[in-house]
Amino acid sequence: MKKVFLITLLVLIIDQISKIYVKTNFYLGEDVEVFSWFKIAFVENPGMAYGMEFGGVTGKIVLTVLRVILIGFIIYLIKDWAKKISNNYFLVPAALVLAGAIGNVVDCVFYGVMFDKGTTWDNMFGGWVGYPGLAEMNFSGYSGWLTGCVVDMLYFPLVEFDWPSWIPFIGGKHYKFFQPVFNIADTAISIGGFALFIFRNKAFITDSGEKMKF
């Protein structure tokens, strides 16, 4: 578990440093081109990974609570399975998934009270609205506990073109891949989950050489 703890802590620190830096130094919606295929683009996500959302403030709180419960379940599984499995095919990806989950929950739980500005739900508008200027981490709060928005900034517009006009339904429309903006935590979850799937025949082998039974 020491290895899991250290990897989780390292990824979590990198994730939070990147988020705090972007939130306090970028205007909401601002982007900086690093390469033609990679930009630092500051957006705030009130919902799930890669920009998915639902249910306004109530949905936001429910989602945050579910995330906290899920983290507890992940920790329980890792601690239980680590008693029988000590190979890196399991421990490293599991730590990445855990770190990513915790990283985004930190935003949801604490950012609403840590920063003075953030994306909030507007009942009159019926949606989430942004804010002007730069945010400060002065703990004055822009919403409350469990209602902070996740900071995203990694944007990879790898392919961009217009569909030929003769194609039905999508003809003439602009296409861009990859459109979602995400963060280090999302990346850790994706890499960890993908690695566990790809190396599942090695990851879930116990130290005694037996295949893990679920």
Residue frames as a rotation matrix with the C-alpha (Angstrom) as fourth column:
MET 1
0.556 0.831 0.000 0.00
0.831 -0.556 0.000 0.00
0.000 0.000 -1.000 0.00
LYS 2
0.119 -0.586 -0.801 2.97
0.360 -0.727 0.585 2.33
-0.925 -0.358 0.125 0.44
LYS 3
-0.827 -0.439 0.352 3.51
0.450 -0.141 0.882 2.40
-0.337 0.887 0.314 -3.32
VAL 4
-0.094 0.891 0.445 -0.17
0.915 -0.100 0.392 3.14
0.393 0.444 -0.805 -3.91
PHE 5
0.592 0.305 -0.746 -0.06
0.684 -0.680 0.264 5.95
-0.427 -0.667 -0.611 -1.36
LEU 6
-0.266 -0.807 -0.528 3.03
0.290 -0.589 0.754 7.58
-0.919 0.047 0.391 -2.86
ILE 7
-0.816 0.015 0.578 1.76
0.577 -0.038 0.816 7.41
0.034 0.999 0.022 -6.45
THR 8
0.208 0.976 0.068 -1.65
0.933 -0.218 0.287 8.70
0.295 0.004 -0.956 -5.40
LEU 9
0.453 -0.094 -0.886 -0.09
0.552 -0.751 0.362 11.57
-0.700 -0.653 -0.289 -3.45
LEU 10
-0.619 -0.776 -0.122 2.25
0.338 -0.403 0.850 12.54
-0.709 0.485 0.512 -6.30
VAL 11
-0.626 0.455 0.633 -0.50
0.699 -0.032 0.714 12.59
0.345 0.890 -0.298 -8.93
LEU 12
0.420 0.843 -0.337 -2.82
0.903 -0.354 0.243 14.45
0.086 -0.406 -0.910 -6.56
ILE 13
0.086 -0.483 -0.871 -0.22
0.445 -0.764 0.467 17.15
-0.891 -0.428 0.149 -5.90
ILE 14
-0.882 -0.430 0.192 0.46
0.333 -0.282 0.900 17.62
-0.333 0.858 0.392 -9.63
ASP 15
-0.292 0.872 0.394 -3.27
0.858 0.056 0.511 17.72
0.423 0.487 -0.764 -10.34
GLN 16
0.551 0.585 -0.595 -4.03
0.811 -0.543 0.218 20.33
-0.196 -0.602 -0.774 -7.69
ILE 17
-0.263 -0.712 -0.651 -1.04
0.361 -0.698 0.619 22.54
-0.895 -0.072 0.440 -8.48
SER 18
-0.886 -0.067 0.458 -2.04
0.463 -0.145 0.874 22.64
0.008 0.987 0.160 -12.15
LYS 19
0.019 0.987 0.160 -5.67
0.896 -0.088 0.436 23.44
0.445 0.135 -0.885 -11.31
ILE 20
0.474 0.136 -0.870 -4.90
0.696 -0.663 0.275 26.15
-0.539 -0.736 -0.409 -8.77
TYR 21
-0.584 -0.756 -0.296 -2.37
0.353 -0.565 0.746 27.77
-0.731 0.331 0.596 -11.12
VAL 22
-0.758 0.331 0.562 -4.78
0.566 -0.094 0.819 27.83
0.324 0.939 -0.116 -14.05
LYS 23
0.239 0.958 -0.159 -7.75
0.920 -0.171 0.352 29.03
0.310 -0.231 -0.922 -11.99
THR 24
0.529 -0.061 -0.846 -5.80
0.549 -0.735 0.397 31.92
-0.646 -0.675 -0.356 -10.45
ASN 25
-0.425 -0.787 -0.448 -3.87
0.071 -0.522 0.850 32.94
-0.902 0.330 0.278 -13.58
PHE 26
-0.924 0.177 0.338 -6.30
0.358 0.100 0.928 32.36
0.131 0.979 -0.155 -16.45
TYR 27
-0.535 0.839 -0.101 -9.58
-0.784 -0.538 -0.310 34.05
-0.314 -0.087 0.945 -17.25
LEU 28
-0.147 0.578 0.803 -12.47
0.055 0.815 -0.577 31.62
-0.988 -0.041 -0.152 -17.65
GLY 29
0.845 0.468 0.258 -12.51
0.232 0.113 -0.966 30.62
-0.482 0.876 -0.013 -21.31
GLU 30
0.502 -0.744 -0.441 -8.95
-0.825 -0.564 0.013 31.79
-0.258 0.358 -0.897 -21.94
ASP 31
0.880 -0.285 0.380 -6.63
0.325 0.945 -0.043 29.47
-0.347 0.161 0.924 -23.83
VAL 32
0.309 -0.873 -0.377 -2.93
-0.771 -0.463 0.438 29.43
-0.557 0.155 -0.816 -24.64
GLU 33
0.938 0.013 -0.346 -1.57
-0.262 0.678 -0.686 27.48
0.226 0.735 0.640 -27.59
VAL 34
0.373 -0.834 0.406 1.37
-0.370 0.268 0.890 25.27
-0.851 -0.482 -0.208 -26.66
PHE 35
-0.847 -0.456 0.274 1.41
0.095 0.377 0.921 23.40
-0.524 0.806 -0.276 -29.96
SER 36
-0.683 0.623 -0.381 -1.03
-0.678 -0.347 0.648 23.46
0.271 0.701 0.660 -32.87
TRP 37
-0.149 0.600 -0.786 -2.51
-0.049 0.789 0.612 20.23
0.988 0.129 -0.088 -31.48
PHE 38
-0.069 0.089 -0.994 -2.36
0.933 0.358 -0.032 21.11
0.352 -0.930 -0.108 -27.77
LYS 39
-0.196 0.079 0.978 -3.73
-0.101 -0.993 0.060 24.07
0.975 -0.087 0.202 -25.81
ILE 40
-0.813 0.105 -0.573 -4.12
0.581 0.073 -0.811 25.06
-0.044 -0.992 -0.120 -22.18
ALA 41
-0.519 0.737 0.433 -7.78
-0.085 -0.549 0.832 26.07
0.850 0.395 0.348 -22.17
PHE 42
-0.997 0.079 0.020 -9.43
-0.020 0.012 -1.000 27.03
-0.079 -0.997 -0.010 -18.88
VAL 43
-0.207 0.978 -0.040 -12.98
-0.389 -0.044 0.920 25.77
0.898 0.206 0.390 -18.45
GLU 44
-0.751 0.055 0.658 -14.96
-0.633 0.222 -0.742 24.78
-0.187 -0.974 -0.132 -15.38
ASN 45
-0.519 0.507 -0.688 -16.96
-0.190 0.717 0.671 21.60
0.833 0.479 -0.276 -15.28
PRO 46
-0.286 0.481 0.829 -19.88
-0.954 -0.222 -0.200 21.32
0.088 -0.848 0.522 -12.82
GLY 47
0.714 0.698 -0.053 -20.48
-0.698 0.716 0.025 17.68
0.055 0.019 0.998 -13.68
MET 48
0.798 -0.344 0.495 -18.59
0.151 0.909 0.388 14.52
-0.584 -0.234 0.777 -14.52
ALA 49
-0.198 -0.976 0.095 -15.41
0.269 0.039 0.962 13.77
-0.942 0.216 0.255 -16.42
TYR 50
-0.804 -0.293 0.517 -14.86
0.557 -0.070 0.827 15.33
-0.206 0.954 0.220 -19.85
GLY 51
-0.950 0.313 0.004 -17.60
-0.302 -0.919 0.252 17.93
0.083 0.238 0.968 -19.40
MET 52
-0.396 0.859 -0.324 -20.67
0.338 0.464 0.819 15.76
0.854 0.215 -0.474 -18.80
GLU 53
-0.971 0.109 0.211 -23.23
-0.237 -0.486 -0.841 17.14
0.011 -0.867 0.498 -16.34
PHE 54
-0.358 0.921 -0.153 -26.78
0.403 0.300 0.865 16.77
0.842 0.248 -0.478 -15.07
GLY 55
0.172 0.704 -0.689 -29.36
0.836 0.266 0.481 18.09
0.522 -0.658 -0.543 -12.61
GLY 56
0.480 0.065 0.875 -28.24
-0.119 -0.983 0.138 21.59
0.869 -0.170 -0.465 -11.65
VAL 57
-0.178 -0.572 0.801 -27.16
-0.861 -0.302 -0.408 22.22
0.475 -0.763 -0.439 -8.05
THR 58
0.511 0.444 0.737 -29.03
-0.761 0.632 0.147 19.20
-0.400 -0.636 0.660 -6.69
GLY 59
0.975 -0.174 -0.135 -27.47
0.057 0.791 -0.609 16.96
0.213 0.586 0.782 -9.30
LYS 60
0.216 -0.946 0.241 -24.10
-0.375 -0.308 -0.874 18.49
0.901 0.099 -0.422 -8.51
ILE 61
-0.064 -0.195 0.979 -24.38
-0.997 -0.018 -0.069 17.72
0.031 -0.981 -0.193 -4.79
VAL 62
0.802 0.417 0.428 -25.66
-0.429 0.900 -0.074 14.19
-0.416 -0.124 0.901 -5.45
LEU 63
0.812 -0.541 -0.218 -22.81
0.027 0.409 -0.912 13.58
0.582 0.735 0.346 -7.87
THR 64
-0.032 -0.857 0.514 -20.25
-0.688 -0.354 -0.633 14.83
0.725 -0.373 -0.579 -5.36
VAL 65
0.186 0.183 0.965 -21.62
-0.915 0.391 0.102 12.59
-0.359 -0.902 0.240 -2.60
LEU 66
0.975 0.192 0.109 -21.60
-0.132 0.903 -0.409 9.61
-0.177 0.385 0.906 -4.95
ARG 67
0.491 -0.867 -0.091 -18.00
-0.224 -0.024 -0.974 10.39
0.842 0.498 -0.206 -5.85
VAL 68
-0.138 -0.522 0.841 -17.00
-0.955 -0.156 -0.254 10.41
0.264 -0.838 -0.477 -2.17
ILE 69
0.539 0.420 0.730 -18.74
-0.611 0.792 -0.004 7.06
-0.580 -0.444 0.684 -1.64
LEU 70
0.965 -0.189 -0.184 -17.04
-0.040 0.586 -0.809 5.66
0.261 0.788 0.557 -4.73
ILE 71
0.126 -0.970 0.206 -13.63
-0.615 -0.240 -0.751 6.73
0.778 -0.032 -0.627 -3.45
GLY 72
-0.010 -0.064 0.998 -14.29
-0.957 0.290 0.010 4.92
-0.290 -0.955 -0.064 -0.18
PHE 73
0.845 0.389 0.366 -15.22
-0.262 0.899 -0.352 1.81
-0.466 0.201 0.862 -2.14
ILE 74
0.733 -0.642 -0.224 -12.10
-0.182 0.132 -0.974 2.07
0.655 0.755 -0.020 -4.31
ILE 75
-0.106 -0.787 0.607 -9.88
-0.893 -0.193 -0.406 2.41
0.437 -0.585 -0.683 -1.24
TYR 76
0.310 0.315 0.897 -11.55
-0.746 0.665 0.025 -0.61
-0.589 -0.677 0.441 0.34
LEU 77
0.994 0.104 0.015 -11.01
-0.068 0.749 -0.659 -2.72
-0.080 0.655 0.752 -2.79
ILE 78
0.435 -0.899 -0.051 -7.38
-0.392 -0.137 -0.910 -1.69
0.811 0.416 -0.412 -3.19
LYS 79
-0.149 -0.485 0.862 -6.58
-0.986 0.005 -0.168 -2.41
0.077 -0.875 -0.478 0.47
ASP 80
0.520 0.443 0.730 -8.32
-0.539 0.833 -0.121 -5.77
-0.662 -0.331 0.672 0.31
TRP 81
0.994 -0.107 -0.014 -6.80
0.050 0.576 -0.816 -6.88
0.095 0.811 0.578 -3.00
ALA 82
0.375 -0.915 0.150 -3.33
-0.654 -0.376 -0.656 -5.55
0.657 0.148 -0.739 -2.13
LYS 83
0.273 -0.231 0.934 -3.17
-0.822 0.448 0.351 -8.20
-0.499 -0.864 -0.068 0.60
LYS 84
0.515 0.015 0.857 -3.03
0.201 0.970 -0.138 -10.80
-0.833 0.243 0.497 -2.17
ILE 85
0.659 -0.234 0.715 -1.65
0.733 -0.016 -0.680 -8.85
0.171 0.972 0.161 -5.14
SER 86
0.474 -0.557 -0.681 1.60
0.240 -0.663 0.709 -6.91
-0.847 -0.500 -0.181 -5.08
ASN 87
-0.232 -0.581 0.780 2.48
0.924 0.120 0.364 -6.69
-0.305 0.805 0.509 -8.78
ASN 88
-0.716 -0.171 -0.677 2.86
0.091 -0.984 0.152 -3.31
-0.692 0.047 0.720 -10.46
TYR 89
-0.872 0.456 0.179 0.35
0.227 0.051 0.973 -4.22
0.435 0.888 -0.148 -13.16
PHE 90
0.120 0.938 -0.326 -2.28
0.835 0.082 0.544 -3.82
0.537 -0.337 -0.773 -10.45
LEU 91
0.065 -0.099 -0.993 -0.84
0.900 -0.424 0.102 -1.38
-0.431 -0.900 0.062 -7.92
VAL 92
-0.842 -0.480 -0.247 0.24
0.336 -0.824 0.456 1.41
-0.422 0.301 0.855 -10.29
PRO 93
-0.695 0.637 0.333 -2.99
0.187 -0.287 0.940 1.62
0.694 0.715 0.080 -12.35
ALA 94
0.171 0.781 -0.600 -5.10
0.870 0.167 0.464 1.28
0.463 -0.602 -0.651 -9.20
ALA 95
-0.247 -0.358 -0.900 -3.20
0.776 -0.629 0.037 4.19
-0.580 -0.690 0.434 -7.65
LEU 96
-0.985 -0.114 0.132 -3.78
0.173 -0.718 0.674 6.29
0.018 0.687 0.727 -10.77
VAL 97
-0.273 0.959 0.072 -7.52
0.448 0.060 0.892 5.64
0.851 0.276 -0.446 -10.69
LEU 98
0.253 0.335 -0.908 -7.67
0.967 -0.058 0.249 6.48
0.031 -0.940 -0.338 -6.99
ALA 99
-0.599 -0.573 -0.559 -5.62
0.585 -0.790 0.183 9.66
-0.547 -0.218 0.809 -7.42
GLY 100
-0.892 0.288 0.348 -7.81
0.161 -0.518 0.840 10.84
0.422 0.806 0.416 -10.27
ALA 101
0.047 0.968 -0.247 -10.99
0.666 0.154 0.730 10.19
0.744 -0.199 -0.638 -8.35
ILE 102
0.147 -0.058 -0.987 -9.72
0.928 -0.338 0.158 12.06
-0.343 -0.939 0.004 -5.30
GLY 103
-0.815 -0.578 -0.042 -8.37
0.520 -0.761 0.389 14.92
-0.257 0.295 0.920 -7.42
ASN 104
-0.633 0.635 0.442 -11.75
0.146 -0.463 0.874 15.78
0.760 0.618 0.201 -8.91
VAL 105
0.313 0.747 -0.586 -13.57
0.777 0.154 0.611 15.30
0.547 -0.646 -0.532 -5.61
VAL 106
-0.394 -0.528 -0.752 -11.25
0.839 -0.541 -0.060 17.86
-0.375 -0.655 0.656 -3.99
ASP 107
-0.954 0.073 0.289 -12.50
0.110 -0.814 0.570 20.40
0.277 0.576 0.769 -6.54
CYS 108
-0.189 0.982 -0.018 -16.14
0.250 0.066 0.966 19.52
0.950 0.178 -0.258 -5.93
VAL 109
0.336 0.338 -0.879 -15.95
0.884 0.208 0.418 19.53
0.324 -0.918 -0.228 -2.15
PHE 110
0.040 -0.491 -0.870 -13.56
0.839 -0.457 0.296 22.42
-0.543 -0.742 0.394 -1.45
TYR 111
-0.708 -0.478 0.520 -13.25
0.697 -0.594 0.401 24.80
0.117 0.646 0.754 -4.41
GLY 112
0.150 0.869 0.472 -16.62
0.607 -0.457 0.650 26.41
0.781 0.189 -0.596 -3.71
VAL 113
0.939 0.159 -0.304 -15.25
0.343 -0.473 0.811 27.73
-0.015 -0.866 -0.499 -0.42
MET 114
0.121 -0.984 -0.133 -11.58
0.827 0.026 0.562 28.13
-0.549 -0.178 0.816 -1.36
PHE 115
-0.747 -0.432 0.506 -11.98
0.663 -0.549 0.509 30.60
0.058 0.715 0.696 -4.23
ASP 116
-0.585 0.504 -0.635 -13.83
0.025 -0.772 -0.636 33.90
-0.811 -0.387 0.439 -4.51
LYS 117
-0.021 0.565 -0.825 -15.09
-0.923 -0.328 -0.201 33.24
-0.384 0.757 0.528 -8.04
GLY 118
-0.866 -0.233 0.443 -16.36
-0.064 0.930 0.363 30.23
-0.496 0.286 -0.820 -9.91
THR 119
-0.725 0.641 -0.254 -19.04
-0.274 0.070 0.959 28.89
0.632 0.765 0.125 -12.21
THR 120
-0.851 0.487 0.194 -22.40
-0.147 0.133 -0.980 28.87
-0.503 -0.863 -0.041 -10.41
TRP 121
-0.584 0.739 0.336 -25.96
0.807 0.487 0.334 27.78
0.083 0.466 -0.881 -11.10
ASP 122
-0.930 0.343 -0.128 -28.37
-0.334 -0.938 -0.088 30.55
-0.151 -0.039 0.988 -12.09
ASN 123
-0.520 0.801 0.299 -32.03
0.469 0.559 -0.684 29.70
-0.714 -0.215 -0.666 -11.41
MET 124
0.270 0.638 -0.721 -33.33
-0.284 -0.663 -0.693 32.46
-0.920 0.392 0.002 -13.66
PHE 125
-0.156 -0.445 -0.882 -31.11
-0.975 -0.076 0.210 31.42
-0.161 0.892 -0.422 -16.54
GLY 126
0.816 0.501 0.288 -31.62
-0.491 0.864 -0.112 27.74
-0.305 -0.050 0.951 -15.79
GLY 127
0.781 -0.609 -0.139 -27.99
0.351 0.612 -0.709 26.86
0.516 0.505 0.692 -16.28
TRP 128
0.376 -0.760 -0.530 -24.42
0.798 -0.025 0.602 27.27
-0.470 -0.649 0.598 -15.13
VAL 129
0.925 -0.055 0.377 -22.92
0.163 -0.837 -0.522 30.72
0.344 0.544 -0.765 -15.65
GLY 130
0.108 -0.987 -0.117 -19.31
0.852 0.153 -0.501 31.83
0.512 -0.046 0.858 -15.64
TYR 131
0.718 0.036 -0.695 -17.64
0.529 -0.678 0.511 34.85
-0.453 -0.734 -0.505 -14.10
PRO 132
0.808 -0.454 0.376 -15.44
0.036 -0.598 -0.800 37.80
0.588 0.660 -0.467 -15.12
GLY 133
0.465 -0.700 0.543 -11.88
-0.839 -0.544 0.017 38.46
0.284 -0.463 -0.840 -14.02
LEU 134
-0.318 -0.694 -0.646 -9.35
-0.260 0.719 -0.644 36.27
0.912 -0.037 -0.409 -12.26
ALA 135
0.774 0.572 -0.271 -10.23
0.049 0.372 0.927 34.11
0.631 -0.731 0.260 -9.29
GLU 136
-0.207 -0.814 0.543 -8.34
-0.718 -0.251 -0.649 34.37
0.665 -0.524 -0.532 -6.01
MET 137
0.074 0.163 -0.984 -7.80
0.440 0.880 0.179 31.61
0.895 -0.446 -0.007 -3.48
ASN 138
-0.663 -0.272 0.697 -8.75
-0.364 -0.697 -0.618 33.72
0.654 -0.664 0.363 -0.47
PHE 139
-0.812 0.350 -0.466 -11.31
0.539 0.758 -0.369 31.31
0.224 -0.551 -0.804 1.06
SER 140
-0.786 0.607 -0.115 -14.15
-0.508 -0.741 -0.438 33.82
-0.351 -0.286 0.891 0.73
GLY 141
-0.583 0.524 0.622 -16.14
0.405 0.850 -0.337 31.26
-0.705 0.055 -0.707 -1.24
TYR 142
-0.840 0.348 -0.415 -18.27
-0.542 -0.557 0.629 31.55
-0.012 0.754 0.657 -4.37
SER 143
-0.063 0.865 -0.498 -20.81
-0.416 0.431 0.801 28.80
0.907 0.258 0.333 -3.59
GLY 144
0.412 0.188 0.892 -20.41
-0.909 0.150 0.388 26.34
-0.061 -0.971 0.232 -0.75
TRP 145
-0.500 -0.573 0.649 -19.31
-0.574 0.781 0.247 22.88
-0.648 -0.249 -0.719 0.27
LEU 146
-0.313 0.270 0.910 -19.92
0.375 0.916 -0.143 20.12
-0.873 0.296 -0.388 -2.29
THR 147
0.709 0.687 0.162 -20.79
0.448 -0.260 -0.855 22.60
-0.546 0.678 -0.492 -5.06
GLY 148
0.037 -0.778 -0.627 -17.38
-0.428 -0.579 0.694 23.57
-0.903 0.243 -0.354 -6.40
CYS 149
0.928 0.259 -0.266 -16.69
-0.333 0.262 -0.906 23.12
-0.165 0.930 0.329 -10.09
VAL 150
0.463 -0.773 0.433 -13.89
0.567 0.634 0.526 20.96
-0.682 0.002 0.732 -11.45
VAL 151
0.396 -0.443 -0.805 -11.11
-0.600 -0.788 0.138 22.87
-0.695 0.428 -0.578 -13.20
ASP 152
0.568 -0.216 0.794 -10.20
0.620 0.747 -0.240 21.53
-0.541 0.628 0.559 -16.65
MET 153
0.484 -0.439 -0.757 -7.41
-0.437 -0.871 0.225 22.79
-0.758 0.222 -0.613 -18.88
LEU 154
-0.584 -0.750 0.310 -5.95
-0.125 0.460 0.879 20.12
-0.802 0.475 -0.362 -21.18
TYR 155
0.561 0.793 -0.239 -7.24
-0.280 -0.090 -0.956 20.48
-0.779 0.603 0.172 -24.73
PHE 156
-0.550 -0.765 0.333 -6.08
-0.010 0.405 0.914 18.44
-0.835 0.500 -0.230 -27.71
PRO 157
0.569 0.723 -0.393 -7.69
-0.413 -0.162 -0.896 19.57
-0.711 0.672 0.206 -31.00
LEU 158
-0.246 -0.797 0.551 -5.82
0.054 0.557 0.829 16.90
-0.968 0.234 -0.094 -32.95
VAL 159
-0.751 0.085 0.654 -7.97
0.655 0.220 0.723 16.89
-0.083 0.972 -0.221 -36.09
GLU 160
-0.167 0.698 -0.696 -10.13
0.129 -0.685 -0.717 19.68
-0.978 -0.209 0.024 -37.47
PHE 161
-0.986 -0.119 0.118 -11.99
0.128 -0.088 0.988 19.94
-0.107 0.989 0.102 -40.78
ASP 162
-0.290 0.923 -0.251 -15.32
-0.790 -0.379 -0.482 20.66
-0.541 0.058 0.839 -42.49
TRP 163
-0.281 0.284 0.917 -17.42
0.312 0.930 -0.193 17.75
-0.908 0.232 -0.350 -43.70
PRO 164
-0.986 -0.043 0.160 -18.09
0.166 -0.203 0.965 17.79
-0.009 0.978 0.207 -47.48
SER 165
-0.624 0.774 -0.106 -21.42
-0.705 -0.616 -0.352 19.44
-0.337 -0.145 0.930 -48.24
TRP 166
-0.234 0.556 -0.798 -22.75
-0.736 0.435 0.519 16.40
0.635 0.709 0.307 -50.12
ILE 167
-0.847 -0.078 -0.525 -22.77
0.227 0.841 -0.491 14.17
0.480 -0.535 -0.695 -46.99
PRO 168
0.123 0.987 0.104 -26.33
0.191 -0.126 0.973 13.89
0.974 -0.100 -0.204 -45.56
PHE 169
0.793 0.423 -0.439 -27.05
0.501 -0.043 0.864 15.44
0.347 -0.905 -0.246 -42.14
ILE 170
0.497 -0.667 -0.555 -23.44
0.547 -0.255 0.797 16.41
-0.674 -0.700 0.238 -41.33
GLY 171
0.085 -0.474 0.876 -22.46
0.976 -0.137 -0.169 17.99
0.201 0.869 0.451 -44.65
GLY 172
0.200 -0.106 0.974 -20.87
0.225 -0.963 -0.151 21.41
0.954 0.250 -0.169 -44.25
LYS 173
0.974 0.189 0.127 -20.53
-0.084 -0.223 0.971 21.06
0.212 -0.956 -0.201 -40.49
HIS 174
0.142 -0.964 0.224 -17.24
-0.748 -0.253 -0.614 21.68
0.648 -0.080 -0.757 -38.74
TYR 175
0.887 0.097 -0.451 -15.65
0.142 0.872 0.468 18.67
0.439 -0.479 0.760 -37.06
LYS 176
0.111 -0.863 0.493 -13.03
-0.783 -0.382 -0.491 18.75
0.612 -0.332 -0.718 -34.35
PHE 177
0.901 0.057 -0.430 -11.36
0.177 0.856 0.485 15.85
0.396 -0.513 0.762 -32.56
PHE 178
-0.379 0.491 -0.784 -10.67
0.806 0.592 -0.019 15.69
0.455 -0.639 -0.620 -29.61
GLN 179
-0.014 0.446 0.895 -13.17
0.112 -0.888 0.445 18.27
0.994 0.106 -0.038 -28.27
PRO 180
0.842 0.419 -0.339 -13.52
0.372 0.004 0.928 17.61
0.390 -0.908 -0.152 -24.52
VAL 181
0.020 -0.795 0.607 -11.27
-0.500 -0.534 -0.682 19.60
0.866 -0.289 -0.408 -22.18
PHE 182
0.778 0.223 -0.587 -9.98
0.283 0.710 0.645 17.59
0.561 -0.668 0.489 -19.23
ASN 183
0.578 -0.567 0.587 -7.39
-0.786 -0.580 0.213 17.63
0.220 -0.585 -0.781 -16.44
ILE 184
-0.487 -0.864 -0.128 -4.62
-0.756 0.491 -0.433 15.57
0.437 -0.114 -0.892 -14.84
ALA 185
-0.487 0.373 0.790 -7.12
-0.581 0.537 -0.612 13.69
-0.652 -0.757 -0.044 -12.66
ASP 186
0.643 0.746 -0.174 -9.20
-0.591 0.339 -0.731 12.66
-0.486 0.574 0.659 -15.67
THR 187
0.290 -0.642 -0.710 -6.02
-0.797 0.248 -0.550 11.55
0.530 0.725 -0.440 -17.41
ALA 188
-0.686 -0.577 0.444 -4.96
-0.727 0.522 -0.446 9.44
0.025 -0.628 -0.778 -14.43
ILE 189
-0.019 0.776 0.630 -8.35
-0.514 0.533 -0.672 7.72
-0.858 -0.337 0.388 -14.27
SER 190
0.771 0.351 -0.531 -8.34
-0.621 0.229 -0.750 7.00
-0.141 0.908 0.395 -18.00
ILE 191
-0.030 -0.879 -0.476 -4.77
-0.790 0.312 -0.527 5.69
0.612 0.360 -0.704 -18.08
GLY 192
-0.680 -0.228 0.697 -5.26
-0.688 0.527 -0.499 3.63
-0.254 -0.819 -0.515 -14.92
GLY 193
0.239 0.876 0.419 -8.52
-0.510 0.480 -0.713 2.11
-0.826 -0.043 0.562 -16.08
PHE 194
0.714 -0.031 -0.699 -7.15
-0.678 0.215 -0.703 1.39
0.172 0.976 0.133 -19.55
ALA 195
-0.335 -0.934 -0.125 -4.01
-0.819 0.354 -0.451 -0.21
0.465 -0.049 -0.884 -18.11
LEU 196
-0.468 0.234 0.852 -6.03
-0.610 0.612 -0.503 -2.45
-0.640 -0.755 -0.144 -15.79
PHE 197
0.645 0.764 0.014 -8.10
-0.472 0.413 -0.778 -3.60
-0.600 0.496 0.628 -18.75
ILE 198
0.544 -0.494 -0.678 -5.16
-0.717 0.146 -0.682 -4.17
0.436 0.857 -0.275 -21.10
PHE 199
-0.499 -0.844 -0.197 -3.04
-0.538 0.480 -0.693 -5.96
0.679 -0.240 -0.694 -18.49
ARG 200
0.307 0.745 0.592 -5.93
-0.936 0.123 0.330 -7.67
0.174 -0.655 0.735 -16.70
ASN 201
0.817 -0.008 -0.577 -4.40
-0.048 0.995 -0.082 -11.11
0.575 0.095 0.813 -17.24
LYS 202
-0.196 -0.942 -0.273 -1.31
0.483 0.150 -0.863 -9.99
0.853 -0.302 0.426 -15.32
ALA 203
-0.457 0.017 0.890 -2.77
-0.502 -0.830 -0.242 -7.41
0.735 -0.557 0.388 -12.94
PHE 204
0.318 0.731 0.603 -5.16
-0.930 0.117 0.348 -9.76
0.184 -0.672 0.717 -11.18
ILE 205
0.361 -0.336 -0.870 -2.72
0.112 0.942 -0.317 -12.58
0.926 0.017 0.378 -10.47
THR 206
0.967 0.043 0.253 -2.13
-0.242 -0.171 0.955 -13.16
0.085 -0.984 -0.155 -6.77
ASP 207
0.181 -0.967 0.177 1.31
-0.983 -0.181 0.016 -13.51
0.016 -0.177 -0.984 -5.25
SER 208
-0.098 -0.156 0.983 0.71
-0.377 0.920 0.108 -17.25
-0.921 -0.360 -0.149 -5.05
GLY 209
-0.923 -0.357 -0.143 0.24
-0.233 0.223 0.947 -17.37
-0.306 0.907 -0.289 -8.82
GLU 210
-0.467 0.832 0.299 -3.53
0.805 0.540 -0.247 -17.83
-0.367 0.125 -0.922 -8.80
LYS 211
-0.651 0.348 0.675 -6.02
0.319 -0.681 0.659 -15.77
0.689 0.644 0.333 -10.77
MET 212
-0.956 0.282 0.076 -7.95
-0.216 -0.509 -0.833 -13.37
-0.196 -0.813 0.548 -8.55
LYS 213
-0.529 0.849 -0.004 -11.55
0.758 0.475 0.448 -14.43
0.382 0.234 -0.894 -7.97
PHE 214
-0.885 0.245 0.397 -14.11
-0.295 -0.953 -0.071 -11.63
0.361 -0.180 0.915 -7.73
